[in-house]
Amino acid sequence: MTNAPLMLSVSGARGIVGETMTNEVAHAYANAFASFLHEKLGRTPSLCVARDSRPSGPELQQAVSDAFVACGCKVTDLGVVATPTAGVMIHALNADGGIIITASHNPTPWNGIKCLDGDGLAPSKQEAEEIIRRFHEQASLPALSGGLLETNTQGHDTHIAKVLGVINPQPIREKRFRVVLDSINGAGCEAGYKILQLLGCDILHINGEPTGIFAHTPEPKEENLTNLCEAVEKFDADVGFAQDPDADRLAIVDENGWYIGEEYTLVLCAMQWFSQHPNSSCATNLSTSRMIDDIASQHDCTSYRSAVGEANVASVMKKHACVIGGEGNGGVIFPDVCWVRDSLSGMALVLDLMRNQGKTLSSIVQSIPKYEMIKRTIDLADLGGIPAINKEIVRLKNEYSKEKLDDNDGLRIDFEEGWLHVRPSNTEPIARVIAEAKDSLTAYKLVNRVKL
């Protein structure tokens, strides 16, 4: 997508490198974030900077670092690490926050800026809006001496140690699982491979060099993971894992080489954690499958819903002291490790589930109540942008006013036969339409109630 606008949202800033995402934009956004933290804390913040493996990352990260140092901040350069690793390190170093240069699942022309607070958590919607306001107003702190830049290369090991301090690795090691890992040449290459090693797995690592030259379209969807599916079958693996470029999302392939879908990632992880923590709670967003509600109910647990976006999910998790949460895009938030979606925790939890149940992954999946989900993407560029989707949402509200409606994020309509969710994206100039029902025909009919 060329000539895309600079996308500013609760997920940070994303744009096309050299067009809407430039060194100047990165510098200004870093100034806005430092200004926000200074006012919030009443002092000059200490900050971390990191990036995924995209070739455009070093210059953008340098622009962020320069902005922080110029206003007197102590800055720690974490290098190329996963987004959840940055979250772990902010907490470990007792920093006040940080920025990671990443566009997550967006393709190579894109890059972005993601802010994390002192808990290693994405800012809330209100905080993100304040940072964006300051960016537009070109807010910055006065130039101060005393800023310095240090390097820390302990991110991968610190993150892995945190996961294995919560999930006992020894019983998993005894199973000697065979695993294929597709790291898409992204930021999760080193830590992803190393944690599987420490879990005693025999590993076939594909696309395992952090070059940022993505071997396939980076979003971990079925159509982009055909090589992983084939490799699982040829390697006679027990499971295949796919990370996205900043390793905060995880997709899974079963032992038969079948892509089981990102919606199952959180469900499988929750199955294992709920088995050890009954009568607890989880949270997810309005677009995530009701499978998580069924699994929670089986373990006498409560499930809560939020607007889309990990900051929104994490906020609800904190409010209700949830033991696990995440989103149906393969994102698992495991607060015992960090408050960011984390593929490393996801892999460890899935392997622990397979160990605990002593069944193949396909058998475990078959035991979960099944639904059919249909997802559509609507490019708003030729439809007049956000006003077009807002007009359609108003129409849907009026037409289905007698149904259960939730307009916390776009509009979700719960019908007797299923549910429909339509919303503008936080990260791209598109709208997303998702429907779920017991069968695909009903789900298609629900999706088609959106007339754009």
C-alpha positions, 0 to 999 in steps of 0.5 A: 500500500503506497501513499498510506497516511501516518496511522496514529492510534492506541497501537502507536504510529505506523507509516510507509518508510521514507513517506509518512514514517521518517527519521523526523517523525520518529524524532518528533514522536520520541519527543512527544513521549518523553514530554508526556512521561516527564509531566506524568512523573515530574522528572526526566525519565529513564528509557529503553529503545529497541527495534525489530529486524527491518532494514529501516529500523537502525535509522529510526531507532537512532532518531528516537535515541537522539531525541531522548538523549538530547533532553537529558534522558538515560537511554538503554539500547536493547538492540533487535529484540521482540516487543515482549522482550522490550516489555520485560527489560523495561521492568527488569531495568526499572526504566520509566518506559521505552519505544520499540521500532516495529510495524508488527505484522505490516509488510516491509514498506512499513515501520512504526513506533510503539510506546511502552510504559514503566510496566512494559505495557502499551499506553492506555487509550487516553494516554495514547491520545495525549501522546498523539496530541503532543506529537501534533503540537511538536511538544518536546523537553528543553535540551539538557546535558547529562543524557547518555546512551548505554547498550544492554544485550541481556534481553533474550536471556532475561525474557527466557528466564522469566518464562521458565521461572513460571512454566517448569521446563523439566516435564516438557524436556522429558517429552522431547517434542519435535518442533518447526519454528518459522521466525520470518527472519524477524526479531523473535529468531534468537529468543524463539529458538533458544527457549525451544532448545531449553525446553528440550525440543528437537527444532527445525528453524526456518526463516531464522536469521534476523535480517528483516527480509521477510520470507513471506507476507509477514502476518501469520495467516494460513495462506502465508504459512504453507512452507511451515505446514509442509515442513511440519509434515516432512519433519514429522513434527509434533507442532509448528509455530509461526511468529510475526516480525516483532514476535508478539503474535503466535500461529500454530500448525498441528502435527498433520501440517494443518494450520489450526488458526490464530484464534486457537492460540489464546484458547490453548494457552488458557486451557493449560493455565486454567487447569492450574488456576481454576476459579480465576479469570481472563480477558480478550477483545470483542473480535475474539472467538467465543471459544475462550468463553467456553474454556473459561466456563469449563474451569469455573473461570470468568471471561471479560471483553474489551475494545480491540488492542492489547492496551485495552485488553491489559487494562481489563485484565488489571481491573479484574486481576486476570491470570491470562488474556490476549486477542484472537490474532495469536496474541497471548498476554501472560502477566506473570512474564509481561503485559505485552502479547508474547509468543515465547510464553505462548509456545511454552504454554502450548507445549506444557498443555501437550505434555499435560494432556498426553495427546496430539495437538489435533486431538486437543483441538478437536475437543474444543467446541468448534465455531466458524469465523469469517473475516473481511477487510474493507479498504476505506481509501475509495469509500471516503475513509472513516466517515464511511464506516461510521455511517454504516455502523449507524445504519446497523445500530438502527436496523438491529436495535433490538439485538444485544449491541456493544459500541465500545469499539465500532459495533458488535451485535450478538444475535441468537445464531452468532455475532458480528463485529465491525470496526475501523482498524487502529493500524491501517486505513481499513475496516475489519468485519468479523462474524462467528457462528456454529456453521460457515453459512450462518457466519457468511450471512452475518458478515454480509449484513455489512453493506460496504 
